[in-house]
Amino acid sequence: MLWFYPPEVAIALTAMVHLLNSAVKSILNRRVNWGIVLSFGIPSVLCSLLGSMLLSILALKPLIIFDLTHGNLTHPVQLLSIIVGGLMMIFAVIEFTMKKTEVSFPMWLGGVFSGFFGGLSGHQGALRSMFLIKRMKEIKEFVATTAFISLATDIARNSVYWTTLNWRLVDFTQLLIVSMGSILGVFLGTYLLKKITLHLIQYLVAVGLFFLGLSITIGLI
């Protein structure tokens, strides 16, 4: 999405696809740990509203930090681009090196961080995994619980995006195609969950996110 839209619109569109993805995952995986939903999910939902509001505020008055435009090779770099690109690189490193690392902070604090950065930049999965991966022994319970929390968080942040951002630039046909791909990915992932782990794909995604974030911060995108 970042190839086609400003950062705030790209994040909002991705959030819509993510919401659909989370909804399908929640339907297919129903072994939810409601205790974790209450202690982690509620702070996540509330703080996602704060993060998405901050994103909308930053998008209202774009602040150019530097402009090294040369022909059509680069673009002026806004404050929002640096924030989003920097967070993408940070969370790519987390995804690559620390996703299965257990952290000892309280779960409500994990919900705060996960929800806030989910609302601001769309990155919530890596932090959520760090806080919850060792607290649930069964993979099906983990998938079901994180999918439900993600769904609730996505509903909250999308409610802010829809009412505050500019949607006139959006190609909804493109959004429909991406959404269909997301649903297919859920079904494929649910099938493969029983057979293999997808560490290679996770690493490739993390590397791609890092270089995409770097490209945003230097104006290539």
Helices and strands as residue ranges (DSSP letters): H 7-28, H 34-36, I 37-41, H 42-60, E 64-66, E 77-78, H 79-97, H 107-121, H 125-132, H 139-164, H 172-192, H 199-217
